[in-house]
Amino acid sequence: MSNLDGLLAKLSTDAELKEQFLTDPESVMDEAELTDDEKAAMRDSDTDKLSDLTGDNQVYGKNVIYPN
């Protein structure tokens, strides 16, 4: 499992981590050691890019939206 896959899975099941992500997404992404491309896809809420990066065409179903 890639770091991005792991983070997306955790964000969909771990309420505390999701709250941290909503408060300070950059630190959560840094801690998960995401690549620059992965961070950009998360920032843009780019479900197509996230799907390409993870190989998961249902990534949008993990209910992760970058906070504005």
Secondary structure, 3 states (H helix, E strand, C coil): CCHHHHHHHHHHHCHHHHHHHHHCHHHHHHHCCCCHHHHHHHHCCCHHHHHHHHCCCCHHHHCCCCCC
